[in-house]
Amino acid sequence: MLAAVLAGCASQGGIPPAPATAGNQDYSYIIGSGDNLNILVWRNPELSMSVPVRPDGKISAPLIDEMVAQGKNSVEIARDIEKQLSKYIRDPVVTVIVTSFVGPFSEQIRVVGEAAKPQFLPFKQKMTLLDVMIAVGGLTDFAAGNSATILRSSEGNKQYSVRLKDLIKRGDVSANVEMRPGDILIIPQSFF
């Protein structure tokens, strides 16, 4: 009987626990505004440079007035640059390397509520709840860590319960779960 009561308390009023794995094995990083791109044009060092992705999601470079970069991966951007440079250079070969990562807003992990430093974080493949909590500096003294939830936008804003207090304060690694792009971690305040 006591086990049934404890199991009912753990699920937080009908919110299921978060699955341990997120299952996004084929993830490809998507460029967002604020990222920095290193553009390398083979045999044309004067056209190679590092450029920021502007807030409007576009980049500018020599012989390229404006080009949309946000929402694409580095290979797609390289092919787009090759297409534009082919007007001026015979058979351009371009490589694009992302050197600083912010990612598009839709893929950022957001942490709100009673985290020591609530913020957004760029998503990284295989990122876990523990990684997120280390990045935000843990919980405040007023956090209800075991009442926290993950709002998963990739599943139509489905909500999952997570046990932050067990993970951080008790070292219970079974409470560690994988994050997905666009997850929002909500940490409520404790009332006692």
Secondary structure per residue as TSV (DSSP state, phi and psi in degrees):
chain	resnum	aa	ss	phi	psi
A	1	M	-	360.0	-46.2
A	2	L	H	-61.6	-37.4
A	3	A	H	-63.6	-38.3
A	4	A	H	-66.8	-39.3
A	5	V	H	-65.7	-44.3
A	6	L	H	-64.6	-38.8
A	7	A	H	-64.8	-38.2
A	8	G	H	-66.1	-36.9
A	9	C	H	-68.6	-33.6
A	10	A	H	-69.8	-26.0
A	11	S	T	-85.7	-2.5
A	12	Q	T	55.5	61.2
A	13	G	T	59.4	45.5
A	14	G	T	95.1	-4.2
A	15	I	-	-85.2	118.9
A	16	P	-	-70.2	153.4
A	17	P	B	-67.9	149.7
A	18	A	-	-66.5	140.5
A	19	P	-	-66.5	146.7
A	20	A	S	-65.0	-36.1
A	21	T	-	-116.6	146.2
A	22	A	-	-90.7	-22.0
A	23	G	-	68.8	38.0
A	24	N	-	-115.5	71.6
A	25	Q	T	-72.3	-29.3
A	26	D	T	-97.7	33.3
A	27	Y	-	-67.6	135.6
A	28	S	-	-125.9	127.2
A	29	Y	-	-62.8	131.8
A	30	I	-	-104.8	132.9
A	31	I	-	-71.3	140.9
A	32	G	-	-132.6	168.0
A	33	S	T	-65.4	139.7
A	34	G	T	99.4	-17.0
A	35	D	-	-70.0	158.8
A	36	N	E	-119.1	132.0
A	37	L	E	-115.5	135.6
A	38	N	E	-101.6	113.2
A	39	I	E	-100.8	121.6
A	40	L	E	-115.7	120.8
A	41	V	E	-109.6	112.9
A	42	W	T	-59.7	132.5
A	43	R	T	64.4	14.7
A	44	N	-	-140.2	69.4
A	45	P	G	-61.9	-26.1
A	46	E	G	-67.8	-18.5
A	47	L	G	-99.1	-8.4
A	48	S	-	-83.8	134.4
A	49	M	E	-167.1	169.1
A	50	S	E	-102.1	130.0
A	51	V	E	-132.6	144.1
A	52	P	E	-85.4	151.8
A	53	V	-	-87.6	118.5
A	54	R	-	-68.2	166.0
A	55	P	T	-58.1	-24.7
A	56	D	T	-83.8	3.2
A	57	G	S	84.9	7.6
A	58	K	E	-109.7	162.2
A	59	I	E	-125.7	158.1
A	60	S	E	-131.8	143.5
A	61	A	E	-152.7	169.9
A	62	P	T	-56.4	133.2
A	63	L	T	68.8	3.9
A	64	I	E	-129.4	105.0
A	65	D	E	-64.1	-61.3
A	66	E	E	-147.1	142.1
A	67	M	E	-149.4	135.8
A	68	V	E	-72.2	126.6
A	69	A	-	-114.0	-32.0
A	70	Q	T	-62.4	137.3
A	71	G	T	89.3	-0.8
A	72	K	S	-115.7	162.6
A	73	N	-	-94.4	173.9
A	74	S	H	-64.5	-32.4
A	75	V	H	-69.0	-42.1
A	76	E	H	-62.3	-40.5
A	77	I	H	-65.6	-42.5
A	78	A	H	-59.0	-43.6
A	79	R	H	-65.1	-39.2
A	80	D	H	-63.4	-41.4
A	81	I	H	-65.8	-42.4
A	82	E	H	-57.6	-42.0
A	83	K	H	-62.1	-43.2
A	84	Q	H	-71.5	-37.9
A	85	L	H	-72.5	-22.4
A	86	S	T	-64.1	-14.5
A	87	K	T	-70.9	-24.6
A	88	Y	T	-117.5	-24.8
A	89	I	S	-127.0	140.5
A	90	R	S	-79.3	126.9
A	91	D	S	47.0	62.5
A	92	P	-	-68.4	143.4
A	93	V	-	-120.5	117.5
A	94	V	E	-120.9	138.8
A	95	T	E	-122.7	135.0
A	96	V	E	-118.2	126.7
A	97	I	E	-120.2	128.3
A	98	V	E	-82.1	123.5
A	99	T	E	-107.3	-19.8
A	100	S	E	-137.9	140.0
A	101	F	-	-115.8	125.4
A	102	V	-	-125.6	-44.6
A	103	G	-	80.2	165.0
A	104	P	-	-69.8	153.9
A	105	F	G	-55.2	-35.7
A	106	S	G	-66.2	-17.0
A	107	E	G	-109.8	-1.5
A	108	Q	-	-75.8	145.7
A	109	I	E	-87.6	127.4
A	110	R	E	-111.7	136.8
A	111	V	E	-121.0	119.5
A	112	V	E	-126.2	157.1
A	113	G	E	98.6	-137.5
A	114	E	S	-88.4	46.0
A	115	A	B	-89.9	152.7
A	116	A	S	-58.5	-39.9
A	117	K	S	-135.9	82.7
A	118	P	-	-58.0	136.5
A	119	Q	E	-168.8	179.1
A	120	F	E	-105.6	150.9
A	121	L	E	-130.3	142.1
A	122	P	-	-67.1	138.9
A	123	F	-	-72.6	139.2
A	124	K	-	-128.1	141.6
A	125	Q	T	-59.3	138.7
A	126	K	T	69.7	16.3
A	127	M	-	-65.6	136.0
A	128	T	B	-114.5	171.1
A	129	L	H	-60.2	-38.5
A	130	L	H	-63.8	-41.4
A	131	D	H	-58.6	-42.6
A	132	V	H	-64.3	-44.8
A	133	M	H	-67.3	-34.2
A	134	I	H	-65.5	-42.1
A	135	A	H	-64.9	-33.3
A	136	V	T	-94.7	4.5
A	137	G	T	81.0	17.0
A	138	G	-	87.2	-160.1
A	139	L	B	-101.2	156.1
A	140	T	-	-79.7	172.0
A	141	D	T	-67.9	-18.2
A	142	F	T	-101.9	7.9
A	143	A	B	-76.5	140.1
A	144	A	-	-98.3	75.2
A	145	G	G	-57.1	-38.0
A	146	N	G	-82.5	1.2
A	147	S	G	-105.3	8.2
A	148	A	-	-70.8	155.6
A	149	T	E	-136.4	156.1
A	150	I	E	-110.5	126.7
A	151	L	E	-98.3	112.8
A	152	R	E	-100.6	100.9
A	153	S	G	-66.4	-28.4
A	154	S	G	-69.8	-10.7
A	155	E	G	-118.9	34.1
A	156	G	T	70.2	38.5
A	157	N	S	61.4	36.3
A	158	K	E	-69.8	142.5
A	159	Q	E	-108.6	136.9
A	160	Y	E	-126.4	143.1
A	161	S	E	-85.4	145.2
A	162	V	-	-133.7	153.3
A	163	R	-	-109.8	78.7
A	164	L	H	-66.6	-41.6
A	165	K	H	-61.8	-43.8
A	166	D	H	-62.2	-40.6
A	167	L	H	-68.1	-49.4
A	168	I	H	-84.8	-47.9
A	169	K	H	-82.6	-32.3
A	170	R	S	-107.0	-8.7
A	171	G	-	70.5	26.6
A	172	D	-	-81.3	95.3
A	173	V	G	-68.1	-13.7
A	174	S	G	-69.0	-15.6
A	175	A	G	-86.3	-4.7
A	176	N	-	-81.8	129.7
A	177	V	-	-130.2	157.7
A	178	E	B	-77.3	144.6
A	179	M	-	-94.4	159.8
A	180	R	-	-121.3	157.2
A	181	P	T	-57.1	133.8
A	182	G	T	86.7	1.5
A	183	D	-	-64.0	144.8
A	184	I	E	-119.4	120.3
A	185	L	E	-95.2	119.2
A	186	I	E	-110.2	119.4
A	187	I	E	-113.7	106.0
A	188	P	-	-76.8	168.0
A	189	Q	B	-89.0	143.3
A	190	S	-	-80.7	144.0
A	191	F	-	-102.0	6.0
A	192	F	-	-143.4	360.0
